């Protein structure tokens, strides 16, 4: 699983691992025992010492972020430093919609002819415009960041 995550790290941003194949589970909660009614068995990583050991070794690496009360601040700070801007109360002074978006991203709350830049998850500029209606159908599906003079926001490009 981790090899798959590393190979696809340009598009994978979160991992949730469940340590059981419910369709093949032969425990007392296995097929035919009512798991469809909510009796799913023990899917905790720590229920298998081999899996638990490998899991703990992997998530101890510095590449992984862990849930915490300041995770969003950490992520926003990393993004804003990548784009060389400060995060402050201005972050919510403009709107983007719809989000997720398929073809056309709309922006309001910024002055006309303001410079707008869109970055991919790796911080590469992919669009630079002064239009407040932005055609994004050529972008790949994924998470993007939009930077204006009012701050930054994220949006999801969908198929």
C-alpha positions in Angstrom: 0.0 0.0 0.0 2.8 2.5 0.9 4.6 1.7 -2.3 1.4 2.7 -4.2 1.1 5.9 -2.1 4.7 6.9 -2.9 4.3 6.1 -6.6 1.1 8.3 -6.7 2.1 11.0 -4.2 1.3 13.7 -6.8 -2.4 12.9 -6.4 -2.7 11.1 -3.0 -3.1 13.5 -0.1 -4.5 11.3 2.7 -4.5 7.7 3.6 -7.0 5.7 5.7 -6.1 2.1 6.3 -8.5 -0.6 7.5 -6.8 -3.8 8.4 -9.4 -6.4 7.4 -10.9 -7.8 4.2 -14.5 -8.1 5.3 -15.5 -10.2 2.4 -13.0 -12.9 3.3 -12.9 -12.5 7.1 -13.5 -15.9 8.7 -13.8 -14.6 12.3 -17.1 -14.7 14.2 -18.1 -11.6 12.3 -17.2 -13.0 8.9 -19.5 -13.7 5.9 -23.0 -14.9 6.8 -22.6 -13.7 10.4 -24.4 -10.4 10.3 -21.6 -8.1 9.4 -23.9 -6.4 6.9 -25.9 -5.3 9.9 -22.9 -3.5 11.3 -20.8 -6.2 13.0 -17.6 -5.5 11.2 -15.0 -7.2 13.4 -11.7 -5.8 14.6 -10.2 -3.7 11.8 -7.6 -1.9 14.1 -4.0 -1.9 12.8 -2.8 -2.9 16.3 -4.8 -6.1 16.1 -2.1 -7.6 14.0 1.5 -7.2 15.4 3.2 -7.6 12.0 1.0 -5.0 10.3 1.2 -2.7 13.4 5.0 -2.8 13.4 5.3 -2.0 9.7 2.6 0.7 10.0 4.4 2.4 12.9 7.8 2.2 11.2 6.3 3.9 8.1 4.3 6.6 9.7 7.2 7.6 11.9 8.9 9.0 8.8 8.9 12.8 8.4 6.9 12.7 5.2 3.7 11.9 7.1 1.6 14.5 8.9 -0.6 13.4 11.8 -4.0 14.6 12.9 -3.8 17.3 15.5 -5.6 20.4 16.6 -3.2 22.6 14.5 -3.1 20.4 11.4 -4.9 22.9 9.2 -2.7 25.7 10.4 0.4 23.6 9.6 -0.9 22.8 6.1 -1.9 26.4 5.4 1.4 27.7 6.7 3.3 25.3 4.4 1.2 26.3 1.4 1.5 30.0 2.1 5.3 29.8 2.6 5.5 27.9 -0.8 3.7 30.9 -2.4 5.6 33.5 -0.3 2.5 35.2 1.2 1.3 35.7 4.7 -1.8 34.1 6.0 -4.1 36.4 7.9 -7.7 37.5 8.1 -7.8 38.4 4.4 -8.0 34.8 3.5 -11.8 34.8 3.6 -12.3 38.1 1.8 -12.9 36.6 -1.6 -15.1 33.7 -2.8 -14.6 31.0 -5.3 -17.4 28.8 -6.6 -18.4 26.2 -7.4 -16.1 24.1 -5.3 -15.5 21.3 -6.4 -15.5 22.6 -10.0 -15.6 20.9 -13.4 -15.2 23.6 -16.1 -15.5 27.2 -14.9 -14.3 28.6 -11.7 -15.8 31.9 -10.6 -14.2 34.4 -8.3 -15.8 37.4 -6.5 -14.7 39.8 -3.9 -11.6 41.0 -5.6 -11.1 44.2 -7.7 -11.6 43.8 -11.5 -8.3 43.2 -13.4 -6.6 41.8 -10.3 -3.9 39.3 -11.0 -5.0 35.7 -10.2 -2.7 32.7 -10.1 -3.6 29.1 -9.8 -1.0 26.6 -8.5 -1.1 22.8 -8.5 -0.4 20.8 -5.3 3.4 21.0 -6.0 3.4 24.8 -6.1 3.7 25.1 -9.9 1.8 27.9 -11.5 -0.6 26.5 -14.0 -2.8 29.5 -14.7 -2.2 33.2 -14.6 -5.1 35.5 -15.5 -7.1 38.7 -14.7 -10.4 37.0 -15.6 -12.8 36.3 -12.7 -14.4 33.5 -14.7 -11.6 31.0 -15.3 -11.9 28.0 -17.7 -10.1 25.1 -16.0 -11.3 22.1 -18.0 -7.7 21.5 -19.2 -6.5 21.0 -15.6 -6.2 17.4 -14.3 -8.5 16.3 -11.5 -7.0 17.2 -8.1 -6.4 19.9 -5.5 -5.4 23.4 -6.6 -4.6 26.7 -4.9 -5.7 30.1 -6.1 -3.8 33.2 -5.1 -5.1 36.8 -5.3 -4.2 40.0 -3.6 -6.7 39.0 -0.9 -4.9 35.7 0.0 -5.1 32.1 -1.0 -7.9 29.5 -1.2 -8.0 25.9 -2.3 -10.4 24.2 -4.7 -10.9 20.8 -6.2 -11.0 20.2 -9.9 -13.3 17.3 -10.6 -14.0 15.3 -13.8 
